[in-house]
Amino acid sequence: MKPTPSAVRTNSSPIGDEALAWSEAGCAELARKEYAAAATSFSRAVALLPAWFEAKHNLAQATFALGLVDDAIDLFREAAAGTRDELPLRSIATIIPGSARSDHVAVLDARRSWAKRCLPPPRERRANAADHQPDPRRPLRIGYVSAFFRYDNWMKPLWALINHHDRARFEIHLFSDAPRAAMPATYRFHPNDRFHDISGIANDRVADAIEAAELDILVDLNGYSAAGRLGVIARKPAPIVVALFNMYAASGIAAYDYLIGDAEVIGEHEERWYTETIVRVPGSYLSFSVDYAVPAVVAPPCLRSGAIAFGSLAPQYKITPAVLDAWCRILTQVKSSTMTLRNTALGSARTREFVLSSFERRGVDRERVRLFGPIAHEQFLATYDEIDIALDTFPYNGSTTTMEAMWQGVPVVTFRGDRWASRQSASLLRAGNLGRFVAQDQAGYEALAVALASSAASGAELAELRSTMRDRLRAAPVCNTASFARAIEDQYLNMASGVVSR
């Protein structure tokens, strides 16, 4: 859900030299992921010229990257009021599921408003789900579109699905924003699969290619994580269009017919806030398998140090003020405990200082907080060697982050929030037979983390859990990817026949 981390250069009327200098400095800092420095520079530019939409939009991007989500939305809205440019509205539509103060109505309104104003209408010659009759003499044609196929770690739930498809019943098409040579080894290419390299191709031509493939069902794996490709979906290039992965809430886009989730992430009473028909699969819609090199699981660090090490490897934009408040209350109650964070934003010394000061203001000494920047992925995963208990973020939970912590033997403490984005970890943990780490609310989340730290102080419980975690997961529904693929295939067949099980 993160907006593209690049600055908007000015197209406005002449700007004063000082404001322009601050803005140019902010653009350079934003490009280097120096988010704290960029926020300072853009703030000074906006102070000199409050009506300058580009500087305000860029300030919003830097603010969001630091975890100040609601402040960023306010700035994006101010920027949107001063321009016809779509970018501020698109940014709001992208990040709003992670806004604590935005409810289902606000999320739907933001996404629907952007889609109505900025996306193209469906094509007149578009196929229609009600009239579409698949040819029973051939396999059902399923197309997947993604800008992220080349990332095996992030796409592990999807490769688990695609690799298990029954090619006798389904013809698979991949529409990828990366060439075939960039596909990871985790994708077991079948000779009957059709690969379409759409990298660098405009949306209308991509829609042409999808129409030419004569699909029965198009499955979008991008959602708002590649919002620039939603123009393909809006054109309705297949008779049935499905959202799976990366949506986290209603799309607000009329072209989608179905949205696939599970019973944990969306309740029946919430369907009225969705523009799609909701389809649920058993277990977790994020069922996954790890088919690439990862570090071995090691003993919990508390056995060496005698103190509990909490941690989170979530992106910085998920670490909101409310999350910091909760973490600091936990750290205050668990004496001698530490907190380890690693993410891309923390590669910047200025951003690290911003985070350390945030902990200090909440009464946690900076000596108890360990901050690390980006690193190669296998080494990134080895950071879990130094974490006893992972603390989830909210209202935007981990998904990949939670899967990876689980696989490295680290329990993730979370709670079931009030929306899809804040129930992803609960979906994974319950399907992984680890539901005891899911609290009912935020107060329960904090109490659970403290209680787990107290009971695990000796390290014996955590050591046993870590040593058996992968075997437990392999035996649990969350990693039964063959069964997950059959459930998805059944839903595809139901969609094609017009009889959907919800």
C-alpha positions, -999 to +999 in steps of 0.1 A: +000+000+000+030+023-001+030+052-026+058+053-051+087+069-031+096+096-056+091+133-056+068+154-077+088+182-094+071+216-096+050+225-126+036+256-109+040+293-115+074+308-105+086+298-070+108+319-047+144+309-046+145+298-010+113+277-013+126+261-045+160+253-028+143+236+001+120+216-023+150+205-044+168+194-013+137+175-003+135+158-037+171+146-035+166+134+001+134+115-008+152+098-037+178+086-013+152+074+012+163+101+037+127+105+049+133+125+081+155+149+063+131+152+034+102+159+057+122+188+072+131+202+038+096+200+024+081+215+057+103+245+052+093+248+015+056+246+025+060+271+053+073+296+027+046+288+002+016+271+018-004+268-015+024+249-033+007+215-040+038+197-052+058+205-021+029+195+001+024+162-018+061+154-013+059+163+023+030+139+026+051+111+011+080+117+035+056+119+064+039+087+055+073+069+051+080+078+088+048+061+100+027+093+104-001+079+083-030+102+094-008+133+091+002+122+056-035+118+046-043+153+058-014+166+037-024+146+006-059+160+009-046+196+011-025+189-019-055+174-038-075+205-031-050+226-049-046+206-081-063+185-107-034+161-106-045+126-096-015+117-075-026+130-041-060+112-045-043+080-056-019+081-026-049+085-002-067+056-019-035+035-016-026+041+021-060+047+037-066+011+050-036+018+073-052+049+087-064+042+123-090+070+121-105+059+088-133+034+090-148+012+063-169+040+049-140+064+046-118+038+029-146+029+004-153+066-003-116+074-009-111+046-033-143+050-051-137+088-055-103+083-070-115+055-093-144+076-105-123+107-112-091+092-125-096+057-140-109+051-176-143+037-181-148+000-191-146-006-228-178-007-248-168-041-262-160-055-228-170-091-220-198-096-194-197-122-167-234-129-170-232-136-207-199-154-207-200-191-215-166-209-212-159-235-238-163-269-220-140-286-244-109-267-232-093-259-199-106-227-181-083-198-190-070-180-160-048-149-163-027-135-134-014-099-137+013-087-113+042-062-111+059-084-085+063-119-099+101-116-097+100-114-059+100-149-046+098-139-009+069-115-013+050-137-038+053-170-019+015-173-014+009-168-051+037-191-063+023-217-040-011-214-057+002-212-093+026-241-089-003-263-077-027-255-105-042-285-123-030-278-159-055-304-172-083-282-161-067-247-162-047-229-188-025-204-170-015-170-184+010-147-165+010-110-174+042-097-158+059-064-154+092-082-156+106-104-183+105-142-182+142-143-174+135-125-141+111-151-128+124-168-096+133-205-094+102-208-071+080-206-102+079-241-117+071-231-153+047-255-170+051-260-208+014-251-213+017-218-194+016-186-214+039-158-204+032-122-214+059-096-207+040-064-202+069-044-187+070-008-201+037-013-220+009+012-216-023+001-199-045+003-230-021-020-249-019-044-219-057-045-219-056-054-256-032-082-249-054-096-222-085-094-244-065-112-272-058-141-248-096-147-245-094-154-208-123-167-188-111-151-156-085-124-150-070-123-114-053-091-103-025-097-078-015-060-077-043-041-060-031-007-049+005-019-044+008-011-082-019+015-085-006+026-119-018-007-133-054-004-121-061+014-154-058-021-170-084-035-146-108-006-150-110-013-188-126-047-179-105-068-203-119-101-193-155-113-186-147-120-149-122-100-129-110-111-095-089-094-068-066-116-048-037-102-027-027-066-020-062-051-018-068-051+020-102-034+016-128-026-010-113-016-043-139+010-051-136+000-088-166-013-106-147-036-129-139-062-102-165-089-099-150-108-069-126-103-040-111-134-025-104-135+013-112-157+042-136-158+072-109-142+095-102-110+074-138-101+065-171-108+083-204-111+065-217-080+083-189-060+066-197-070+030-219-039+026-188-018+025-173-037-005-179-031-042-171-067-050-188-100-042-168-115-014-155-151-018-139-169+011-115-198+011-110-222+040-081-213+063-061-183+052-062-166+018-024-161+024-015-198+026+021-201+016+052-223+011+088-214+014+107-228-015+139-207-015+170-205+007+164-192+042+185-193+074+183-222+097+163-217+129+185-210+159+179-210+197+161-180+212+185-151+221+172-149+256+190-181+264+223-162+258+214-128+272+189-137+300+166-109+288+137-109+263+143-094+229+112-081+212+114-071+176+096-061+144+109-062+108+079-043+095+083-014+071+086+020+088+054+032+074+035+006+094+051+018+127+026+045+136+025+066+168-002+042+183+021+013+176+050+030+193+028+038+223+018+002+227+054-011+222+067+013+248+041+003+273+052-033+268+089-025+271+082-005+303+065-035+319+091-061+308+122-049+326+156-053+307+138-062+275+150-047+242+134-038+209+150-046+175+138-030+143+151-034+108+137-019+076+147+001+045+140+035+061+164+028+089+193+029+066+192+067+072+210+081+103+184+110+104+155+085+104+171+064+130+174+094+152+138+102+146+128+067+157+151+067+188+137+101+199+102+087+195+110+059+219+127+083+243+097+106+244+077+076+255+100+067+284+122+040+268+159+046+268+175+045+234+200+020+246+172-006+247+164+000+210+184-016+182+179-002+147+192-017+115+188-007+078+184-028+047+204-059+039+203-088+015+172-108+021+187-140+036+207-119+060+175-098+067+158-130+078+188-139+100+178-108+121+152-131+137+181-149+153+182-119+177+144-117+183+125-138+209+090-124+203+078-104+173+053-076+179+029-069+151+019-035+137-016-021+135-039-012+119-018-025+091-005-059+101+023-079+087+016-104+060+050-113+044+066-101+077+044-124+097+050-154+074+087-149+077+088-145+115+067-177+118+090-196+095+121-185+115+104-199+146+095-165+162+060-162+176+041-131+164+019-114+190-011-096+173-048-088+178-078-090+156-085-055+145-115-038+130-106-042+093-091-066+067-056-050+070-056-055+108-065-092+106-039-106+082-017-119+110-047-134+127-056-152+095-020-166+092-016-175+129-050-192+132-044-212+100-010-221+114-025-235+146-009-206+165-041-188+175-030-185+211-008-155+199-039-136+187-055-113+213-090-099+210-081-062+212-052-039+217-052-040+255-052-078+252-023-076+227-002-056+252-011-080+281-004-110+259+031-097+250+039-090+286+026-124+298+045-143+271+077-125+279+072-134+316+064-170+310+092-174+285+119-157+306+138-189+310+138-195+273+127-231+275+093-225+261+105-204+233+133-229+225+108-257+221+085-235+200+113-224+177+127-259+172+093-273+162+077-243+144+085-253+108+072-288+113+041-275+129+035-251+101+041-278+074+013-299+091-011-269+094-037-256+069-016-224+064+010-244+045-013-270+028-009-252-005-022-281-026-055-279-007-055-242-010-051-244-048-080-268-050-102-244-030-093-215-053-098-236-084-133-247-071-141-210-067-129-202-103-151-229-117-180-216-096-174-181-109-173-193-145-206-212-140-222-182-122-227-202-089-203-188-063-198-202-028-193-174-003 
